[in-house]
Amino acid sequence: MALGKRELAAAVAIPIVLAVLFLGPPVAFNALVGVVGLGALWEFYRMAEKSGHPVAKALGILYGGLVLGDAAILWGRFRFVTPSGWIVEVAAKERPGGWFALALLGVGLAAVAPLFGRVPPAAALSSAATTAFGVLSIALPATTLCYLRQQSPRSVLFLFLIVWACDSGAYYFGRRYGAHRLAPVVSPKKTWEGSIAGLVTATLFGAAAGTWWFVPELGPWRGALVGALASSAGQVGDLVESLWKRGAGVKDSGVFLPGHGGFYDRIDSLLFAGPVVAAFLAWS
């Protein structure tokens, strides 16, 4: 049977992501996160404009790039080969003061964004808030992927598979048995039955992953809890993006992957589930 555009795009994209994750240095994966995160941020700003909220896109992308770039360096390791053949590995140290300075810079950029965007005074407050919110809701949570990569490639794959298990369980069970609409105005095809099935599937996977190769440091019970909480957060993230798209009157956030939509469509659940997984692993 011939592959459709959706299946073909996934067949190409998934091996590339996994190769960068497992075969490349941390900074390579972090750079990929930065590219995808900025692409999603740009799509969010486009949807905001279609919803009637003017945005200073250039400043927003600049600040989002600073946030993601700092995370890529902070949680990345760089390897250099000297002329004599020695391999030197440099790992950046955590700098809490640097993050505080970056946050203050973001406040300033958001405040002046309407001036650079030539926004009418009546829409200035909306423009500043939307510009800042895009970075806070997309670029900042995307940095948790960089943190997870520093822990291990398995931690990132664990996050991916939680979201995929939830999506698969929700889709197939909801398609067959779904009868009660979860959010009829925002996402008419989603059902309570599918949502619960996705939760159960991700919880079972989390329990197995906590026992086996992925995150054995969690154990089965904590793994199950991570699966339940992260998948629930991911489903909320998917509904949040559906809300933005509904307000903008668009079906997909972009057209980057045929059959899959844009960057934001691909990472909306990860942006909510990632911080949950990162928090558990940080405190384990």
N, C-alpha and C positions, 0 to 999 in steps of 0.2 A: 504494500500500500504506500502510495506517495506521501511524503511528509508535507504538511501544510506550512505556511509561513511561520506560525507560532512555534511549531515543533522544531523547524529548521533553525530558527533564531536561538532557541534554547539549546539545541544540540551544538551550536557554535559557541555561544556565550558561556555556558556552564563550564566546559573544559578549560577555557581560557582563564576564568576566575580561579578555578581550583589549581591550575598550574602556577599562577602568580602566587596564590596563597601558600602552597606547599613546596614549590621549587625555588621561588624567588626570595630575596631578603625581605625582612619586615618593611623596609622603606618602600619597596616596590608595591606591595599590597596597599600600604598607606597612601601612596600616590594615586593608585587606582580608586581608593575611597574618596580622595580629594576630587578627582575628576567627576566621578558619579555624583558626589555630594553637591558640587557646584552646578552640575547639569540640572539636578533636582531643584536647587535653589532658583535657578533661572526660570524653570518651568513654573515654580510657585509664584514668582513675581509676574509672569505673563498671565497666570490665572487671576491674580489679584487685580491687575489692570483691567481685565475683562469684567471683573466684578465691580468696577468703578472706584478702585483704590489706587491712586497714582503712587508709583514707586520710583525711587532713585536706584535703578538697577545696577548701575556701574559701582556706586558706593557699597551697595549691599553685597555684590559679588566680591568686591575688594576685601571687605571685612570678613566675609565667609571664607575667602581664600586664606586670610591670615589665621583664622581659627583652625581650619583644617591643616594648613601648613605647619603651624606650631605643634599640633598633635602628631603629625607625621614625623617631625623631628624628635619630639619628646619621647614617643613610644616607638622609635625606629632605631635600628642598629646599622651602622655604616662600616663597610669593610674596605680597606685599602691595601694594595699590594705594593710594597716599597721596591725600588730598583734592585735591591739585594735579594728580593724574593720573600721577605717577611710579610706575613699577613697581620694587619693591625685592625682590630675591631674597636669602634668608638660607639658607645651608648650614651645618649643624652641623659642628663640628670633632671629630675623633676624640679620645676621652678615655680612654687606657688605664687611668688610675687609677680612673675611674668604673666600668669593667667589673670591676676588682679588688674595689672596694667592693661592687658588686652580687653578686659571687660569695661574699664573706664574709657578706653578708646572707642569701643563700640557705642557707648552712650553718647559720646560726642559726635560720632559719625551719623548716628540716627537723628540727632537733633538738627544737624546741618543738612541732612539729606534733602529736605524740601527745597532748600535754597539752590542746591546744585541741580535738582530735577526741575527747577522752574515751576513748582507746584503753586497753584493759586492759594492765597492765605486761608481760605475757607477749608481747604483740603490738606493743609500742612500737617495737622496733628495726625490725621489718618495715614498720611504718607510716611511720617516718621515711625509711627507704631508698626505699620505693615513691613517697612524695611527692616526694622529690628526683629520683628517676630519671625520673619523668614529665616534669619540666621539662628535664632534661639530654637526654632522648631525643626530645623533641617541640619544645618552645619554643625551645631553643637552636639546633638545626639549622635550624629554620624561619627564623631571622634571616638565613641565607645568601640567601634570596630577596630580602630587603631590600637586601643588598649587591649582588646581581646587578642589581637594578633601578637602583641608583645608577650601575653601569657603563653599562647601556643596556637599553631594553626588549627588544632583540634577544637579549641574553644570557639573559634569563628565558625567552623563547620557545625559545631553543636548548635549555635544560634541559627544558622541557615536551616538546618534540618528540623528544628522546632517549628519554625515558621512554615516550612514546606509541608511538614506532617499535619499541621493545623489546617493549612489551606486545602490539602488533599482530602482530609477527613471531612471538612466542611463542604467541599464541593461535591464529592461523590455521594455522601450520605444525604446532604440537603437536596441534591438533584433528584434523588429517588424517593425520599420520605419527607422532604420539607413541606410544611403546610402553613406554618405561622410566620408571618413576615417579621423580621428583626427590626428593620428601619425602613418602612415602605416609602417614605419621602426621599431619603438619602440614597438608599441602595435597595431597590425593590426585589432583587433576586436573592438576597440573603435571608435565611430563615433561622429561627431559634433552634430548630432541630439540627441544621447544619453547623451552627455555631457551637452547640454543645458537643456534637460529634468531633469537631475540630479540637475542642478543649480536651476531650477524653483521649484522642489520638496523640496529641502533643504531650499529655501527662504520662501516658504509657511509654512514649519514646524517651521522655526525660528520665523515667525510672530505669529504663534499660541502659541509657547513656551513662547514668550515674553509677551503674554497676560494671560497665564494660569499658571500652577503650577511650571514649570521648572525654568524660570528666569524672574519672573514678574518685577524685578527691571529694566530690559531693556526696557520693553514696546514693542508694536507690530512693530513699525518702526525700532527701533534699533535691535530688534530680527531678523527681516527680513534681515537687513544689515549684521548682524553676520552670519546668515545662508548662505547668498550669498557669502561673503568673505571666510568664513571657508570652505565651500564646494568647492569653486574654488581652494583654497590652497590645500585641500585634493586631488583633482584630479591631481594637479601638482605633489604632493608627490607620487601618484600612478605611474605617468609617469616616474618620476625620478628613482624609484626602478626598473621599467620595463627596463629603459635604462641600469642600472647596470647589471641586469640579462641578457639582450641581449648581453652585452659586455663579460659576463662570460660564455655565452653559456648554461645557465641553465633555466629551466622552472619555478622552485620555489626556494626561498632562502633557504628552508630547508624542513624537513619532520615531523615537530612536530605534526601538526594536520592533520589527514588523509583527503584529499580532499580540505584542506585549505592552504597547504604549510607550511612555517616556521613562526617564530616569526615576522620577518621583513615583510613578506607578510601581516600579520594581522594588523600591526600598521603603515604601510607606510603613509597612509592618515592622521592618528592621529598625526604623528610627524609634519605635516605641518599645520593641522587645529587647533591643540591644542594651539599653541602660539597665534593664532588669537582670539580664544574664551577667553583665559586668559587675553589678553590685554584689551578686551572690558570690562570684569568683573572687572579688576583691576581699570579701569578708570570710572566705572559707579557710 
